[in-house]
Amino acid sequence: MKIKSLELFKVPPRWLFLKITTDNGVLGWGEPVVEGKADTVKAAVEEMAEFLIGKDPSQIEDIWQVLYRGGFYRGGPILMSAISGIDQALWDIKGKALGVPVYELLGGHVRERMNIYGWIGGDKPAHVVEAAKQRIEQGYRAVKMNACSEMEWIDTPQKIKEAVDCIASVREAVGFDIGIGIDFHGRVHKGMAKGFMKELEFIKPMFIEEPVLSENKEAFLHLAQYTSTPIATGERMYSRWDFKSLFEQGAVDIIQPDLSHAGGITEVKKIASMAEAYDVALAPHCPLGPISFAAALQIDFNCINAFIQETSMGIHYNQGADLLDYLENPEVFDVKEGSVARPTLPGLGIVVNEEKVREMAKIGHNWKNPVWRNQDGSVTEW
């Protein structure tokens, strides 16, 4: 079996799908994309395609190593996201060729259902309580929200009070049986994060995510002194080498590598195993499409330290299309009592509706994240 062709599809709302076909007709799907940089990642995959054509798709580890090490310059969101989507598609092919789900090839499953959480917004708090109630009605037992909108390097106590009041209103509405993840989104700088984290203690969050940007990860050890809430990070980290110093520091409780950014199934499995050795939980980041979500679930069902999985079903980004629109078996993602069942189909466990993919690729997208500014006109983190 050899790789015959690669085909890329830029589809709404902001995704890029990859189809790899072998010479004996087995095909695999991947999702290589950086939000807002789909064309850039597409170009990176196309550059890698020259090496891939004619290769044995079952040699996943060797292909990964060549793509990572063979270009001399390595790492970063673009190159690692390109590798991620290719890696997902190769695992999909291997599982289908052998007739088993990917998690079976990783050593088998460790659970029958996987807890998930859904987004409820939070950038602008007007409808956040209603959104949380809707998620619970949909079967979720955990939600995540942004902690605040734009934040100055050093901002006012009133800005913190408004943010805390908004989050507290969600806790009051849903009670303490529902998990609430609070995402600082890298919008808060160290000087403000300390007080903000202390003010949230009474809400008892499920976790605080990216209290500061991951490039400032040396601050996590300092910030951990101000909260008893688990600290999570990792969506903007792209390999086990990025995570290494984080584990050694010992201040983070949950890691959130993204299956479409952190080297795919091959690399995230290794990152998860490293985390287990440091007693750190796994909650993969996933604001993307159905292929990325399916890949994340394959890791979740295999890794003992996976405790919850993000899903972008119904997220506010999904304008014009949602995850289930691209599947012939949407029931695989059914949410019941806050979790989804273990997928049993070969490969990634999903059947992609290729006709729908081709139809929507004619529409495409040009999604870009917004640029936010403070009142003084200076740019701030989105």
Stockholm file with secondary structure:
# STOCKHOLM 1.0

chainA/1-382         MKIKSLELFKVPPRWLFLKITTDNGVLGWGEPVVEGKADTVKAAVEEMAEFLIGKDPSQIEDIWQVLYRGGFYRGGPILMSAISGIDQALWDIKGKALGVPVYELLGGHVRERMNIYGWIGGDKPAHVVEAAKQRIEQGYRAVKMNACSEMEWIDTPQKIKEAVDCIASVREAVGFDIGIGIDFHGRVHKGMAKGFMKELEFIKPMFIEEPVLSENKEAFLHLAQYTSTPIATGERMYSRWDFKSLFEQGAVDIIQPDLSHAGGITEVKKIASMAEAYDVALAPHCPLGPISFAAALQIDFNCINAFIQETSMGIHYNQGADLLDYLENPEVFDVKEGSVARPTLPGLGIVVNEEKVREMAKIGHNWKNPVWRNQDGSVTEW
#=GR chainA/1-382 SS CCEEEEEEEEETTTEEEEEEEETTSCEEEECCCCTTCHHHHHHHHHHHHHHHTTSCTTCHHHHHHHHHHTTSSCCSHHHHHHHHHHHHHHHHHHHHHHTSBHHHHTTCCSCSEEEEEEECCCSSGGGHHHHHHHHHHTTCSEEEEESCSCCCSSCCHHHHHHHHHHHHHHHHHHCTTSEEEEECTTCSCHHHHHHHHHHTGGGCCSEEECSSCGGGGGGHHHHGGGCSSCEEECTTCCSHHHHHHHHHHTCCSEECCBTTTSSHHHHHHHHHHHHHHTTCEECCBCCSCHHHHHHHHHHHTTCTTBCCEEECTTCTTCCSCCGGGGBSCGGGGCCBTTEEECCCSSBTSCCBCHHHHHHHHTTCCCCCCCCEECTTSCEECC
#=GC SS_cons         CCEEEEEEEEETTTEEEEEEEETTSCEEEECCCCTTCHHHHHHHHHHHHHHHTTSCTTCHHHHHHHHHHTTSSCCSHHHHHHHHHHHHHHHHHHHHHHTSBHHHHTTCCSCSEEEEEEECCCSSGGGHHHHHHHHHHTTCSEEEEESCSCCCSSCCHHHHHHHHHHHHHHHHHHCTTSEEEEECTTCSCHHHHHHHHHHTGGGCCSEEECSSCGGGGGGHHHHGGGCSSCEEECTTCCSHHHHHHHHHHTCCSEECCBTTTSSHHHHHHHHHHHHHHTTCEECCBCCSCHHHHHHHHHHHTTCTTBCCEEECTTCTTCCSCCGGGGBSCGGGGCCBTTEEECCCSSBTSCCBCHHHHHHHHTTCCCCCCCCEECTTSCEECC
//
